[in-house]
Amino acid sequence: MNEYCTEEEQMGHKRIEGRFRNSRGFTLIELLVVMVILGMLAALVGPQIFGKVGKGKQSAARTQIEMLGQALDSYRLDVGKYPSTSEGLNALVANSGAQGWDGPYLKKAVPNDPWGKPYQYQSPGSHGDYDLLSYGLDGAAGGEGENKDVNSWE
């Protein structure tokens, strides 16, 4: 200490030095243990969360297909027929010259499926008046899980 300090000041310096000496940060080992625990939690919880994302997209595709089906039914009531394959789903938003068209039948543009691909539309369809489907994540017919097709006739 300093020879010019009083005894009380020197005692105060010792208390302050002791406080700083005892309050140290986390050690590297403590930080590594916390990181390992967080990594284990992410490894256990992550796959369960990502599995639900796929199911959510399948559900969203079903909901959008139902919404598009209702718009197609409204179109048919006004025009007397479903839009042809060549007219496509855009006939729900813009009049392609159909007599009796009282649209638009959708508030916004025709949406893509939850995977960012356009819905497949065919009229007349092989399963009814029209076929409306999404090929799922892989964009190809068939598949399991998130790759499974979502369609209007099931």
N, C-alpha and C positions, 0 to 999 in steps of 0.2 A: 504494500500500500504506500501511500504518500506520507512523508513525515510531517507535512503541513496539515494533515487532516486530524480532526479530533477523534477521540476513541469512539464516540457515538457514530460518527460518519464511517469509520472503518468497520464497525459492526454492521451498518447498513449495507456497505459494499459486499460484505461476506454473504449476507442474506440474499442479495440480488444475484451474486455469482452462483450461489447454491441453487436458487430457483432455476436459473438458466441451465445449469449443469444437469438438473434432474428432468427437465422438460425437453425431451428429444423427439424427433419425428419417427415415422415408421421405418423399420429396417427393411432391407431388400427381401428377406425371407418372409416377413409378414405380408408384404405386397404380393409376392409370388403365390403364397397360400390363398389369398383373396382372389387372385386372378384364376387360379386352378379351380376354385369353388365356383366362380362365375362361369367358367368354361364348361364345367360339368352340368350346371343348371341349363345352360344354353343347349348342350347336347341332348339333354333329356326332354326339354320342353319344345325345342325348335321343330322336330319332325311332326309333333302333334299339331302345332299351329299351322305348318305348311300343308298338312293333310286337310285341314278345315278350309284353307283358301281354295283348294281344288273343288271341294264340295260346294263352296259358296259360288264359284263361277258356274258350275253345272246348274245350280238353282237359279242363278241370274239368267242364264240362257233359256231355261224353261219359262221363266216369267216374261222375258222379252218375246219369246215365240208366242205365248198366249196373248200378249198385248198386240203383236202384229196380226195375229189371227182375228182379234176383235176388229181391228182396223180393216182387214180384208173383208170381213163380214159386212161392215158398214158400207164399204165400197160396192160390194155385190148388191146390197139393198138399193143403192142409188142408181147404179149403172145397169144392173141386171145380170152381171157376170163378174167373175174374178178377173183381175188383170192377167194378160197372157204372160208367158215366160219371157217374151221379148220386151214387154212393157216393164216387167219386174216390179219390185217393191217401190220403186220411185214413183209409180202411178198413185201411190197413197199420199204423196206430198205435192206433186205437180200434175196438172191435167195434161194428159197426152192426147187430148181430142175426144175423149169418151163422152158420149151424150148422157146427160143426167148427173155428171160428176159434181158433187157438192162438198168438195174437200177444202183444205187438206184434212186427211184422216189421222194424221200424226201431228203433234204440236211442234216437233223438231224433225230434223233430217232422219232418214232411216238409220238406225244404229248398227254398228258392227257387233259381232258376238263378243263375249267377254275376253276372248283371246285376240281381238283386233281384226278378225277376218269377216268378210261379208257373209250374211246368211244366204243359204242356197234356196232358191224359190223356183218351183216348176208348176205350171198350170196348163192343162190338166195334169194332175199328179198320178202316180201309180198307186197311191194309197187313199185317194179321195179326190175331191175337187181340186185341191192343190197340195203340194208337198213343200214344207218349210222346215229347214234343218240347219244345224251347225255340226261340223265334223269334230268339234272339240279341240283340245290343245294341239294335237298332231296335224290337224287339217286334212286327214285322210279317213275314208270310210272305215267303220268298225272301231275296235279298240276297247280298252278296259280303263276304269278309273277316270282320270281327267281327260283321257283320249277318247272316251266313249261318246258316240254321237247323241245329240239331243234333237228330237224331231217333234213335229206337230201331230203325228198320228198315234203316238203311244201315250 
